[in-house]
């Protein structure tokens, strides 16, 4: 077989992956469904009822042909309004959003400055840019300042995450200050901070009290806290118009799923109405983690480093046999293997405590 050698090497290194159907009775501490909305039937029913108002429930074509549905527009208008941006755009996935943003915004005479721990979708996009890319040390505002001041590019674009998906750490607020002082465009991937941080759970902009400016671009996904699938981009109307004309994943992809966008709209409104209660529940779970482990969580992601890929898989399997599902993240996704634990609202506090007590005995 043509790839047998490569597959054997992955197996030997403990890096072999396979899709699995997990027992639905397992208590889920692995997924990015931070608010437990992915299984909330009432929201799904409301989304379906909303769709019945329209003749079509499928996107049919690119958004630049006739795939742009009233549901897409409703969602874009609402999420932009709530977040304080001029305009919004739905995209098929967070991966496509990062590819589309980075490839379109960084032109021939521009330079992209990207945090070295940015998501793989952004790093893949950098491969399209050649020598226009500079990686800066993770969360290092001073190095970024120096690099921006040395740049002779026509435009400088900076790409960061609100919460980093593996480490669970927040972006340093100083990076926003540096970008503003140096007049760069700023892309903030809020996949893991929207729906988790801030008074109204709007994300890192709200958590830091930063009012969106014309140079700010916020990207987020609908497949995590929003309990659906897809992504969105928020920016000035000028930037959104530019993306409509230059972003290949937007121009050449079929428009995002209408039912998923409708579900995300229902969940967006649910979070808005219940933000205070949801925020308290998230905080209680972080308190439990602090009490049991001594770790102060900056987000809803808890990485626990282990010695090897084999150890990560062993611990994951041992917890699974006891009824809990956690993530076992291995190289090359992370430098050192981790158990990635999500104290999500879809699982009870009692189960969270029991899982940590079991993990302590296993370590």
C-alpha positions in Angstrom: 0.0 0.0 0.0 1.4 3.5 -0.9 1.3 5.0 2.6 2.0 1.9 4.8 5.5 3.1 5.9 4.2 6.5 7.0 1.3 4.9 8.9 3.6 2.4 10.7 5.9 5.3 11.7 2.9 7.2 13.2 1.8 4.1 15.1 5.4 3.6 16.5 5.5 7.2 17.7 2.2 7.0 19.4 0.8 9.6 17.0 -1.6 7.4 15.0 -5.2 8.9 14.9 -8.5 7.3 14.1 -12.1 8.6 14.1 -14.2 6.9 16.8 -17.8 6.7 17.8 -17.7 7.0 21.5 -20.2 5.5 23.9 -22.8 8.2 24.3 -23.1 7.3 28.0 -19.6 8.7 28.7 -19.5 12.0 30.5 -18.0 14.4 28.1 -15.1 16.5 29.3 -13.3 16.5 25.9 -15.4 18.6 23.5 -15.4 22.3 22.9 -19.2 22.5 23.6 -18.4 24.8 26.5 -22.0 25.8 27.4 -23.6 22.4 26.7 -25.8 23.7 23.9 -24.9 21.0 21.3 -27.5 18.7 22.8 -30.2 21.2 23.7 -33.3 20.0 21.8 -35.4 23.1 22.5 -33.0 25.3 20.5 -32.9 22.9 17.6 -36.7 22.9 17.5 -36.8 26.7 17.4 -34.3 26.7 14.6 -36.3 24.3 12.5 -39.5 26.4 13.2 -37.7 29.5 12.0 -36.6 27.8 8.8 -40.2 26.9 8.0 -40.8 30.6 7.3 -38.7 30.4 4.1 -39.1 28.3 0.9 -35.5 27.0 1.0 -33.5 25.4 3.8 -30.3 24.6 1.9 -27.8 27.2 0.7 -27.8 26.0 -3.0 -24.8 28.0 -4.2 -22.0 30.3 -3.3 -23.0 33.4 -1.3 -21.9 35.4 -4.3 -24.3 33.6 -6.6 -27.7 33.0 -4.8 -26.7 31.0 -1.8 -27.0 34.0 0.6 -30.0 33.2 2.7 -32.1 35.6 4.9 -31.0 33.5 7.9 -27.4 34.2 7.1 -28.1 37.9 7.0 -30.1 37.8 10.2 -27.3 36.1 12.0 -24.6 38.4 10.6 -26.6 41.5 11.6 -27.3 40.2 15.1 -23.8 39.0 16.0 -22.2 42.2 14.6 -24.6 44.3 16.6 -24.0 42.4 19.9 -20.2 42.6 19.5 -20.0 46.3 18.4 -18.8 45.7 14.8 -20.1 47.4 11.7 -20.6 44.2 9.7 -20.5 40.5 9.8 -20.1 37.5 7.5 -20.9 33.8 8.0 -18.3 31.3 6.7 -18.4 27.5 6.3 -15.9 26.8 9.1 -13.3 28.4 11.3 -10.6 26.7 9.1 -12.0 28.4 6.0 -12.3 31.7 7.8 -8.7 31.7 8.8 -7.6 30.7 5.3 -9.8 33.3 3.7 -8.8 36.1 6.0 -5.0 35.6 5.9 -4.7 34.8 2.2 -6.9 37.8 1.2 -5.7 40.5 3.6 -1.9 40.0 3.3 -1.0 41.4 -0.2 2.3 41.3 -2.0 3.8 44.4 -0.2 2.3 43.5 3.2 3.6 41.5 6.2 1.9 39.1 8.5 3.0 38.8 12.1 1.5 35.7 13.6 1.8 34.2 17.1 3.8 31.0 17.0 1.0 29.1 18.7 -1.8 30.3 16.3 -4.2 27.6 15.1 -3.1 25.2 12.4 -5.6 26.8 9.9 -3.7 30.1 10.2 -0.4 28.4 9.9 -1.5 26.5 6.8 -2.6 29.9 5.3 0.9 31.3 5.9 2.2 28.7 3.4 0.5 30.7 0.7 2.4 33.9 1.6 6.0 32.9 1.2 8.4 35.4 2.8 5.6 37.8 3.9 5.2 35.9 7.2 7.0 36.5 10.5 6.2 34.4 13.6 6.7 36.1 17.0 7.2 34.4 20.3 3.9 33.3 22.0 2.2 36.2 23.7 5.4 38.4 23.6 4.1 41.9 23.1 7.6 43.5 23.3 9.0 41.3 20.5 5.9 42.1 18.4 6.5 45.8 19.0 10.1 45.5 17.8 9.2 43.5 14.7 6.5 45.9 13.7 8.8 48.9 14.1 11.4 47.2 11.9 8.8 46.4 9.2 8.9 48.3 5.9 5.7 46.7 4.6 2.9 48.7 3.0 0.5 47.1 5.6 1.2 45.1 8.7 -1.3 42.5 9.8 -1.1 40.8 13.2 -2.9 37.5 13.9 -3.6 36.3 17.5 -6.1 34.1 19.4 -8.3 35.3 22.2 -7.8 32.0 24.0 -5.2 29.6 22.7 -6.8 26.2 22.0 -4.3 23.9 23.6 -2.7 26.0 26.4 -6.0 27.6 27.3 -4.2 30.9 28.1 -5.5 34.3 27.1 -3.8 36.6 24.7 -1.8 39.3 26.6 -3.8 42.6 26.6 -0.6 44.4 25.9 -0.6 43.0 22.3 -3.8 45.0 21.6 -2.0 48.1 22.8 1.1 47.5 20.6 -1.0 46.9 17.5 -3.0 50.1 18.1 0.2 52.1 18.7 1.8 50.7 15.5 -1.3 51.1 13.3 -1.5 47.5 12.2 -4.5 45.5 11.2 -5.5 42.9 13.9 -7.1 39.5 13.4 -8.4 38.0 16.6 -9.4 34.3 16.5 -12.1 34.1 19.2 -13.0 30.4 18.6 -12.3 29.5 22.2 -13.1 32.8 24.0 -16.5 33.8 22.4 -19.3 32.4 24.7 -16.8 31.8 27.5 -15.3 35.2 28.5 -16.7 38.6 29.3 -19.7 40.0 31.2 -22.1 38.9 28.5 -19.8 36.1 27.3 -18.9 37.9 24.1 -15.2 37.1 24.3 -11.8 38.6 24.8 -12.7 42.1 23.5 -15.4 42.4 26.2 -13.3 40.7 28.8 -10.6 43.3 28.3 -13.0 46.2 27.8 -11.7 46.9 24.3 -14.1 48.7 21.9 -13.8 47.4 18.4 -12.0 49.7 16.0 -11.9 49.8 12.1 -8.6 48.0 12.2 -10.0 45.1 14.3 -11.2 41.9 12.8 -12.8 39.2 14.9 -13.3 35.7 13.8 -15.1 33.0 15.7 -16.6 29.6 15.2 -20.2 28.3 15.7 -19.1 24.7 16.5 -17.9 25.4 20.1 -19.8 27.5 22.6 -22.5 28.3 20.1 -23.4 24.6 19.8 -23.7 24.4 16.0 -21.3 24.4 13.0 -19.7 27.2 10.8 -17.9 30.4 11.6 -18.2 34.2 11.3 -16.1 37.2 10.6 -16.8 40.6 12.2 -15.1 43.8 10.9 -15.7 47.2 9.4 -18.0 47.3 6.4 -15.0 48.2 4.3 -13.1 45.0 5.3 -16.2 42.8 4.7 -16.7 44.3 1.3 -13.1 43.6 0.5 -13.4 39.9 1.6 -16.5 39.5 -0.5 -14.3 40.4 -3.5 -11.0 38.8 -2.6 -11.4 35.9 -0.2 -11.4 32.7 -2.2 -13.1 30.4 0.4 -16.0 32.9 0.5 -16.3 33.4 -3.2 -15.8 29.8 -4.4 -17.4 27.8 -1.5 -21.1 26.8 -1.3 -22.7 29.2 1.3 -22.7 27.9 4.9 -25.4 25.5 6.1 -28.7 27.4 6.7 -29.9 25.1 9.4 -26.6 25.4 11.3 -26.7 29.2 11.0 -30.3 29.2 12.3 -29.3 27.0 15.2 -26.4 29.3 16.0 -28.7 32.3 15.9 -31.0 30.7 18.4 -28.1 29.8 20.7 -26.7 33.3 20.3 -29.9 34.7 21.7 -30.1 32.1 24.4 -26.6 33.1 25.6 -27.5 36.8 25.5 -30.6 36.2 27.7 -28.9 33.9 30.1 -25.3 35.2 30.1 -25.3 36.0 33.9 -26.4 32.5 34.9 -24.1 30.8 32.4 -21.2 32.9 33.5 -21.7 31.9 37.1 -21.9 28.2 36.2 -18.7 28.4 34.2 -17.0 30.2 37.1 -18.2 27.5 39.6 -16.5 24.8 37.5 -13.3 26.8 37.4 -13.5 27.1 41.1 -13.8 23.3 41.4 -10.7 22.8 39.3 -8.8 25.3 41.4 -9.8 23.6 44.7 -8.9 20.1 43.4 -5.8 20.9 41.4 -4.5 24.3 42.5 -4.7 25.4 38.9 -6.2 28.8 38.1 -7.9 28.5 34.7 -7.8 31.5 32.4 -10.5 30.0 30.2 -12.5 26.8 30.0 -9.6 24.8 28.8 -7.4 22.8 31.2 -4.2 21.2 29.8 -2.4 18.7 32.0 1.1 17.8 30.7 2.1 14.1 30.7 5.4 12.4 30.0 4.7 10.7 26.7 2.1 10.0 24.0 1.7 6.5 25.4 0.9 8.0 28.9 -1.6 10.4 27.4 -3.4 7.5 25.7 -3.2 5.3 28.8 -4.8 7.9 31.0 -7.5 8.7 28.5 -8.3 5.0 28.2 -8.3 4.5 32.0 -10.7 7.4 32.5 -12.9 6.2 29.7 -13.2 2.8 31.4 -14.5 4.7 34.5 -17.1 6.6 32.5 -15.4 9.9 31.5 -14.1 11.2 28.2 -11.1 13.6 28.1 -8.9 14.6 25.2 -5.4 13.1 24.7 -3.5 15.6 22.5 -0.2 14.5 21.1 2.5 15.8 18.8 2.6 17.6 16.4 -0.5 19.4 17.7 1.3 20.2 20.9 5.0 20.2 21.8 4.5 18.0 24.8 1.5 15.6 25.2 -1.4 16.7 27.3 -4.7 15.6 28.6 -7.1 18.4 27.5 -10.0 18.7 29.9 -13.0 20.9 29.4 -15.2 21.5 32.5 -18.2 22.1 30.3 -21.7 22.9 31.4 -23.2 19.8 29.8 -21.5 17.7 32.6 -22.4 18.0 36.3 -20.1 19.4 39.0 -20.4 16.0 40.8 -19.0 14.2 37.8 -16.3 16.8 37.4 -15.1 16.2 41.0 -15.3 12.5 40.6 -13.3 12.6 37.4 -10.5 14.6 39.0 -10.4 12.3 42.0 -10.0 9.4 39.7 -7.3 11.1 37.6 -5.3 11.9 40.8 -5.2 8.2 41.6 -4.1 7.4 38.1 -1.3 9.9 37.8 
